[in-house]
């Protein structure tokens, strides 16, 4: 089953990630994206902490599409297993 939109959780300053969830049927899947990845996606740098939620919401469609792809490819990390997105996950493949 494909993942569907979940919820924005929070910005974890210590880990420099935005945490969010996605849903696999009724199960919640923990996800995170590095702030570096979000800044690279948006072409910005050093987005202030108070603006991370708005930044996530602007990029949400692209972030969730990549998280769903990693989930379907069973690229899970952590305990409990979840999806962690980094800048490298959004790079275009070399041709």
C-alpha positions in Angstrom: 0.0 0.0 0.0 1.2 3.5 -0.8 1.9 6.0 2.0 -0.4 8.8 2.5 -0.1 12.2 4.1 0.3 12.3 7.9 1.2 15.2 10.1 3.9 17.7 10.7 5.4 16.9 14.1 8.2 19.4 15.0 11.6 20.8 14.3 14.3 19.1 16.4 17.0 21.8 16.7 19.5 19.3 18.3 19.3 16.9 15.4 18.7 19.6 12.7 15.7 17.7 11.3 12.0 18.3 10.8 10.0 15.3 12.0 6.7 14.3 10.4 4.6 11.2 9.9 3.0 9.4 7.0 0.4 6.7 7.0 0.5 3.2 5.8 -3.2 2.3 6.0 -3.8 2.9 9.7 -0.2 2.6 10.8 1.8 5.8 11.4 5.3 5.8 9.9 7.9 8.1 11.6 9.8 10.3 9.1 12.4 13.0 9.2 14.1 15.3 6.8 17.3 17.2 7.4 17.2 20.9 7.4 20.1 20.8 4.9 17.9 18.8 2.5 15.1 21.3 2.8 17.4 24.3 2.3 18.9 22.7 -0.8 15.4 21.9 -2.2 14.4 25.5 -1.7 17.6 27.0 -2.8 18.1 28.8 0.5 20.5 28.6 3.4 20.1 28.9 7.1 16.4 29.1 7.3 15.5 30.4 10.8 14.2 27.8 13.2 10.9 29.7 13.5 10.3 29.3 9.8 11.0 25.5 9.5 7.3 24.5 9.7 6.3 26.9 6.9 9.3 25.7 4.9 8.2 22.1 5.3 4.6 22.9 4.3 5.9 24.7 1.1 8.0 21.6 0.2 5.6 19.0 1.5 4.6 17.5 -1.8 8.2 16.8 -2.9 9.2 15.6 0.6 6.3 13.2 1.0 6.8 11.8 -2.6 10.4 11.0 -1.8 9.5 9.5 1.6 6.9 7.3 0.0 9.5 6.1 -2.6 12.1 5.3 0.1 9.4 3.4 2.1 8.3 1.4 -1.0 12.0 0.6 -1.6 12.2 -0.6 2.1 15.0 2.0 2.8 14.0 2.3 6.5 16.3 3.4 9.3 16.1 3.6 13.1 14.2 1.9 15.8 11.3 1.9 15.3 12.0 1.8 11.6 11.1 5.0 9.7 12.2 7.1 6.8 15.0 9.6 7.0 15.6 12.0 4.1 18.9 13.7 3.5 20.0 16.1 0.7 21.5 13.1 -1.2 18.0 11.6 -1.5 17.0 14.5 -3.8 20.0 14.6 -6.1 19.3 13.8 -9.7 20.9 10.6 -10.9 24.0 10.9 -13.1 23.5 10.1 -16.7 
